[in-house]
Structure formats: C-alpha cells, structure tokens
C-alpha cells in the first residue's frame, strides 16, 4: 500500500484452472473509492502473459486437463430436465 497516495498496489496474475503462472502486471487501486487509478499497459500484460504461457505450457495444460477430468467425474450422468 502506498500510504502517502492512499493506493493499494495490486498484482495482476495469470491464473488458469489449478495453476498460477505468475504476475503479468500491477494495478493501483484507490483506498477510499476502490476504483482503479492506473494499471500496467494492456500490451505489456499480454506480452508478459504470452511469455508465461510459453514458459509454463506443459504445467498449464496438465492443470487444465486435471480440472476438466474432475468436472466430468463430478457431473451428473443424466441430463438435467
């Protein structure tokens, strides 16, 4: 928290089902209004996310497939009427 400007510095994370790849940016949020005052440029967020996606491709895919398998296992076998 930036005490002087009364801003929360909030990390922007790349998150997929079952896996947190890492931080891709940051946002400054006003302590009183809870409105975003500034954030990392969208182009930089996308570039950072692309690097993380490439670096962690296998782990992201494994976590996603595990999530899909769990959803299928937990879903009802008959259609909802």
C-alpha positions in Angstrom: 0.0 0.0 0.0 1.2 3.5 -0.9 0.4 5.3 2.4 1.0 8.8 1.0 -1.2 8.5 -2.0 -3.6 6.0 -0.3 -3.3 3.5 -3.1 -3.3 -0.3 -3.0 -0.7 -1.8 -5.3 -2.4 -5.0 -6.6 -0.7 -7.6 -8.7 -2.4 -8.8 -11.9 -1.8 -12.5 -12.1 -2.1 -15.0 -15.0 -4.3 -17.8 -13.5 -5.7 -20.9 -15.2 -7.7 -23.7 -13.6 -5.4 -25.3 -11.0 -2.3 -23.2 -11.8 -1.0 -19.7 -11.1 1.6 -18.9 -13.8 2.8 -15.6 -12.4 2.4 -11.8 -12.3 1.8 -10.0 -15.6 1.2 -6.5 -14.3 0.0 -4.3 -11.5 -2.9 -2.0 -10.7 -3.1 0.9 -8.4 -6.5 1.0 -6.5 -7.7 4.0 -4.6 -8.0 3.1 -0.9 -11.3 5.0 -0.4 -13.2 4.7 -3.6 -11.8 1.2 -4.6 -11.5 2.5 -8.2 -8.5 1.6 -10.4 -6.4 4.7 -10.7 -3.7 3.1 -13.0 -2.5 -0.2 -14.3 0.1 -1.8 -16.5 -0.5 -1.2 -20.2 -2.6 -3.8 -21.8 0.1 -4.6 -24.4 2.6 -5.3 -21.6 0.1 -7.5 -19.8 -0.5 -9.5 -23.0 3.3 -9.8 -23.7 4.0 -11.0 -20.1 1.1 -13.5 -20.3 2.4 -14.8 -23.6 5.9 -15.4 -22.1 4.5 -17.1 -19.1 2.2 -19.2 -21.3 5.1 -20.4 -23.3 7.3 -21.0 -20.3 4.7 -23.0 -18.4 2.8 -24.6 -21.3 3.1 -28.2 -20.0 2.1 -27.3 -16.4 -0.9 -25.2 -17.6 -2.1 -28.0 -19.9 -1.7 -30.6 -17.2 -3.6 -28.5 -14.6 -6.4 -27.7 -17.2 -6.8 -31.4 -18.1 -6.9 -32.3 -14.4 -9.7 -29.7 -13.9 -11.7 -31.0 -16.9 -11.4 -34.6 -15.7 -12.6 -33.5 -12.2 -15.6 -31.7 -13.7 -16.5 -34.7 -15.8 -16.2 -37.0 -12.8 -18.3 -34.8 -10.6 -21.1 -34.1 -13.2 -24.3 -36.0 -13.2 -24.5 -38.7 -15.8 -28.1 -38.0 -16.8 -29.3 -34.7 -18.4 -31.0 -32.1 -16.3 -34.7 -31.9 -17.0 
